[in-house]
Amino acid sequence: MPRLAVYALVVCVLSVAAAVVAFTQGSWLGIVWILLAGLSSNMAWYYLRRGRMAAAARNRAADGSPAGGSPTA
């Protein structure tokens, strides 16, 4: 898993925990934490997909297959 995806996932988990604490204390600041959790989860997903696509491209380059996908017969 790419390092930036792990960092974004950690931020997401911590912001959800902060939102729970804020809401249990009666603070509306939890809304900001929820928005941060949404942003960081999207970032984690993006970096995870980008890492997978880069790994697939490296594998295709190592195999010698064309960049467009499966080789034609």
OpenMM code with the backbone's topology and positions (N, CA, C; nanometers):
from openmm import Vec3, app, unit

residues = "MET PRO ARG LEU ALA VAL TYR ALA LEU VAL VAL CYS VAL LEU SER VAL ALA ALA ALA VAL VAL ALA PHE THR GLN GLY SER TRP LEU GLY ILE VAL TRP ILE LEU LEU ALA GLY LEU SER SER ASN MET ALA TRP TYR TYR LEU ARG ARG GLY ARG MET ALA ALA ALA ALA ARG ASN ARG ALA ALA ASP GLY SER PRO ALA GLY GLY SER PRO THR ALA".split()
positions = [
    Vec3(0.0847, -0.1167, 0.0000),
    Vec3(0.0000, 0.0000, 0.0000),
    Vec3(0.0899, 0.1239, 0.0000),
    Vec3(0.0613, 0.2195, -0.0871),
    Vec3(0.1434, 0.3409, -0.0937),
    Vec3(0.1415, 0.4183, 0.0391),
    Vec3(0.2522, 0.4817, 0.0670),
    Vec3(0.2671, 0.5517, 0.1943),
    Vec3(0.1644, 0.6635, 0.2101),
    Vec3(0.1385, 0.7405, 0.1050),
    Vec3(0.0415, 0.8493, 0.1166),
    Vec3(-0.0994, 0.7966, 0.1426),
    Vec3(-0.1317, 0.6793, 0.0894),
    Vec3(-0.2618, 0.6198, 0.1166),
    Vec3(-0.2735, 0.5814, 0.2632),
    Vec3(-0.1667, 0.5305, 0.3200),
    Vec3(-0.1681, 0.4938, 0.4625),
    Vec3(-0.1845, 0.6187, 0.5480),
    Vec3(-0.1118, 0.7252, 0.5145),
    Vec3(-0.1238, 0.8492, 0.5910),
    Vec3(-0.2656, 0.9046, 0.5833),
    Vec3(-0.3246, 0.9042, 0.4649),
    Vec3(-0.4605, 0.9553, 0.4490),
    Vec3(-0.5605, 0.8689, 0.5250),
    Vec3(-0.5377, 0.7392, 0.5271),
    Vec3(-0.6260, 0.6504, 0.6020),
    Vec3(-0.6154, 0.6751, 0.7526),
    Vec3(-0.4956, 0.7010, 0.8005),
    Vec3(-0.4769, 0.7329, 0.9426),
    Vec3(-0.5485, 0.8628, 0.9773),
    Vec3(-0.5365, 0.9627, 0.8907),
    Vec3(-0.6054, 1.0901, 0.9138),
    Vec3(-0.7561, 1.0686, 0.9147),
    Vec3(-0.8049, 0.9827, 0.8271),
    Vec3(-0.9480, 0.9543, 0.8214),
    Vec3(-0.9961, 0.8912, 0.9525),
    Vec3(-0.9250, 0.7925, 1.0010),
    Vec3(-0.9646, 0.7252, 1.1255),
    Vec3(-0.9588, 0.8221, 1.2434),
    Vec3(-0.8537, 0.9020, 1.2507),
    Vec3(-0.8421, 0.9969, 1.3608),
    Vec3(-0.9493, 1.1057, 1.3552),
    Vec3(-0.9847, 1.1496, 1.2355),
    Vec3(-1.0879, 1.2527, 1.2256),
    Vec3(-1.2263, 1.1961, 1.2594),
    Vec3(-1.2510, 1.0704, 1.2294),
    Vec3(-1.3777, 1.0095, 1.2706),
    Vec3(-1.3824, 0.9986, 1.4230),
    Vec3(-1.2718, 0.9608, 1.4824),
    Vec3(-1.2669, 0.9534, 1.6291),
    Vec3(-1.2878, 1.0918, 1.6909),
    Vec3(-1.2271, 1.1935, 1.6320),
    Vec3(-1.2443, 1.3296, 1.6824),
    Vec3(-1.3886, 1.3759, 1.6649),
    Vec3(-1.4528, 1.3369, 1.5568),
    Vec3(-1.5927, 1.3737, 1.5349),
    Vec3(-1.6824, 1.3081, 1.6395),
    Vec3(-1.6556, 1.1826, 1.6701),
    Vec3(-1.7349, 1.1135, 1.7723),
    Vec3(-1.7194, 1.1829, 1.9072),
    Vec3(-1.5966, 1.2172, 1.9429),
    Vec3(-1.5732, 1.2867, 2.0691),
    Vec3(-1.6427, 1.4222, 2.0705),
    Vec3(-1.6335, 1.4952, 1.9607),
    Vec3(-1.6947, 1.6277, 1.9539),
    Vec3(-1.8466, 1.6191, 1.9655),
    Vec3(-1.9067, 1.5239, 1.8974),
    Vec3(-2.0523, 1.5114, 1.9035),
    Vec3(-2.0994, 1.4637, 2.0404),
    Vec3(-2.0235, 1.3767, 2.1050),
    Vec3(-2.0641, 1.3308, 2.2380),
    Vec3(-2.0516, 1.4413, 2.3423),
    Vec3(-1.9642, 1.5378, 2.3172),
    Vec3(-1.9514, 1.6518, 2.4078),
    Vec3(-2.0492, 1.7633, 2.3727),
    Vec3(-2.1304, 1.7422, 2.2711),
    Vec3(-2.2302, 1.8411, 2.2338),
    Vec3(-2.1792, 1.9525, 2.1453),
    Vec3(-2.0641, 1.9346, 2.0849),
    Vec3(-2.0056, 2.0386, 2.0008),
    Vec3(-2.0418, 2.0136, 1.8541),
    Vec3(-2.0747, 2.1218, 1.7852),
    Vec3(-2.1036, 2.1113, 1.6423),
    Vec3(-1.9765, 2.1118, 1.5588),
    Vec3(-1.8619, 2.1216, 1.6231),
    Vec3(-1.7346, 2.1165, 1.5527),
    Vec3(-1.7130, 1.9797, 1.4876),
    Vec3(-1.7885, 1.8797, 1.5304),
    Vec3(-1.7800, 1.7464, 1.4717),
    Vec3(-1.8097, 1.7456, 1.3232),
    Vec3(-1.8882, 1.8426, 1.2784),
    Vec3(-1.9186, 1.8509, 1.1343),
    Vec3(-1.7909, 1.8740, 1.0550),
    Vec3(-1.7028, 1.9580, 1.1056),
    Vec3(-1.5760, 1.9837, 1.0374),
    Vec3(-1.4930, 1.8563, 1.0324),
    Vec3(-1.4940, 1.7797, 1.1423),
    Vec3(-1.4186, 1.6539, 1.1454),
    Vec3(-1.4762, 1.5533, 1.0470),
    Vec3(-1.6080, 1.5506, 1.0325),
    Vec3(-1.6701, 1.4603, 0.9353),
    Vec3(-1.6296, 1.4987, 0.7931),
    Vec3(-1.6277, 1.6283, 0.7652),
    Vec3(-1.5849, 1.6727, 0.6322),
    Vec3(-1.4391, 1.6353, 0.6065),
    Vec3(-1.3549, 1.6478, 0.7077),
    Vec3(-1.2145, 1.6089, 0.6933),
    Vec3(-1.2016, 1.4586, 0.6713),
    Vec3(-1.2866, 1.3815, 0.7388),
    Vec3(-1.2847, 1.2364, 0.7194),
    Vec3(-1.3227, 1.2010, 0.5762),
    Vec3(-1.4223, 1.2684, 0.5218),
    Vec3(-1.4616, 1.2430, 0.3827),
    Vec3(-1.3505, 1.2780, 0.2850),
    Vec3(-1.2876, 1.3908, 0.3063),
    Vec3(-1.1778, 1.4322, 0.2183),
    Vec3(-1.0611, 1.3346, 0.2256),
    Vec3(-1.0234, 1.2968, 0.3463),
    Vec3(-0.9080, 1.2076, 0.3603),
    Vec3(-0.9376, 1.0667, 0.3100),
    Vec3(-1.0630, 1.0211, 0.3206),
    Vec3(-1.0948, 0.8887, 0.2664),
    Vec3(-1.0879, 0.8912, 0.1139),
    Vec3(-1.1310, 1.0008, 0.0536),
    Vec3(-1.1178, 1.0131, -0.0918),
    Vec3(-0.9717, 1.0171, -0.1343),
    Vec3(-0.8891, 1.0854, -0.0555),
    Vec3(-0.7458, 1.0898, -0.0863),
    Vec3(-0.6835, 0.9515, -0.0741),
    Vec3(-0.7224, 0.8774, 0.0305),
    Vec3(-0.6685, 0.7427, 0.0481),
    Vec3(-0.7070, 0.6542, -0.0692),
    Vec3(-0.8317, 0.6621, -0.1119),
    Vec3(-0.8772, 0.5822, -0.2260),
    Vec3(-0.8008, 0.6197, -0.3524),
    Vec3(-0.7804, 0.7494, -0.3743),
    Vec3(-0.7087, 0.7962, -0.4922),
    Vec3(-0.5655, 0.7429, -0.4945),
    Vec3(-0.4943, 0.7565, -0.3832),
    Vec3(-0.3553, 0.7121, -0.3789),
    Vec3(-0.3445, 0.5605, -0.3875),
    Vec3(-0.4433, 0.4892, -0.3338),
    Vec3(-0.4431, 0.3441, -0.3457),
    Vec3(-0.4620, 0.3017, -0.4916),
    Vec3(-0.5572, 0.3641, -0.5592),
    Vec3(-0.5789, 0.3320, -0.7016),
    Vec3(-0.4584, 0.3705, -0.7863),
    Vec3(-0.4000, 0.4867, -0.7563),
    Vec3(-0.2836, 0.5308, -0.8319),
    Vec3(-0.1674, 0.4336, -0.8134),
    Vec3(-0.1484, 0.3843, -0.6929),
    Vec3(-0.0431, 0.2869, -0.6667),
    Vec3(-0.0676, 0.1556, -0.7388),
    Vec3(-0.1930, 0.1107, -0.7397),
    Vec3(-0.2260, -0.0129, -0.8112),
    Vec3(-0.2040, 0.0016, -0.9609),
    Vec3(-0.2437, 0.1173, -1.0166),
    Vec3(-0.2257, 0.1389, -1.1599),
    Vec3(-0.0775, 0.1470, -1.1949),
    Vec3(0.0032, 0.2079, -1.1094),
    Vec3(0.1475, 0.2168, -1.1347),
    Vec3(0.2105, 0.0780, -1.1282),
    Vec3(0.1665, -0.0038, -1.0326),
    Vec3(0.2198, -0.1398, -1.0225),
    Vec3(0.1808, -0.2226, -1.1439),
    Vec3(0.0571, -0.2053, -1.1908),
    Vec3(0.0128, -0.2794, -1.3089),
    Vec3(0.0920, -0.2352, -1.4324),
    Vec3(0.1204, -0.1061, -1.4414),
    Vec3(0.1987, -0.0569, -1.5552),
    Vec3(0.3416, -0.1112, -1.5509),
    Vec3(0.3985, -0.1193, -1.4305),
    Vec3(0.5332, -0.1767, -1.4184),
    Vec3(0.5327, -0.3241, -1.4568),
    Vec3(0.4288, -0.3969, -1.4176),
    Vec3(0.4200, -0.5388, -1.4522),
    Vec3(0.4041, -0.5580, -1.6029),
    Vec3(0.3223, -0.4726, -1.6649),
    Vec3(0.3054, -0.4814, -1.8101),
    Vec3(0.4359, -0.4506, -1.8816),
    Vec3(0.5099, -0.3509, -1.8310),
    Vec3(0.6371, -0.3147, -1.8932),
    Vec3(0.7384, -0.4274, -1.8764),
    Vec3(0.7361, -0.4935, -1.7628),
    Vec3(0.8296, -0.6030, -1.7390),
    Vec3(0.7948, -0.7251, -1.8238),
    Vec3(0.6660, -0.7452, -1.8492),
    Vec3(0.6223, -0.8593, -1.9296),
    Vec3(0.6392, -0.8349, -2.0794),
    Vec3(0.6488, -0.7092, -2.1154),
    Vec3(0.6644, -0.6765, -2.2563),
    Vec3(0.5321, -0.6690, -2.3315),
    Vec3(0.4204, -0.6711, -2.2602),
    Vec3(0.2920, -0.6603, -2.3281),
    Vec3(0.2637, -0.5143, -2.3590),
    Vec3(0.1757, -0.4876, -2.4552),
    Vec3(0.1475, -0.3482, -2.4933),
    Vec3(0.0781, -0.2746, -2.3799),
    Vec3(0.0891, -0.1422, -2.3817),
    Vec3(0.0341, -0.0590, -2.2743),
    Vec3(-0.1178, -0.0559, -2.2749),
    Vec3(-0.1812, -0.0885, -2.3847),
    Vec3(-0.3259, -0.0809, -2.3951),
    Vec3(-0.4000, -0.1927, -2.3270),
    Vec3(-0.3342, -0.2963, -2.2833),
    Vec3(-0.4029, -0.4059, -2.2163),
    Vec3(-0.3546, -0.5383, -2.2689),
    Vec3(-0.4476, -0.6301, -2.2898),
    Vec3(-0.4096, -0.7646, -2.3342),
    Vec3(-0.3634, -0.7626, -2.4798),
    Vec3(-0.2651, -0.8422, -2.5121),
    Vec3(-0.2155, -0.8464, -2.6505),
    Vec3(-0.3176, -0.9117, -2.7423),
    Vec3(-0.3215, -0.8648, -2.8649),
    Vec3(-0.4145, -0.9214, -2.9625),
    Vec3(-0.3497, -1.0409, -3.0296),
    Vec3(-0.4349, -1.1325, -3.0727),
    Vec3(-0.3834, -1.2561, -3.1343),
    Vec3(-0.3608, -1.2415, -3.2821),
] * unit.nanometer
topology = app.Topology()
chain = topology.addChain("A")
for resn in residues:
    res = topology.addResidue(resn, chain)
    for name in ("N", "CA", "C"):
        topology.addAtom(name, app.Element.getBySymbol(name[0]), res)
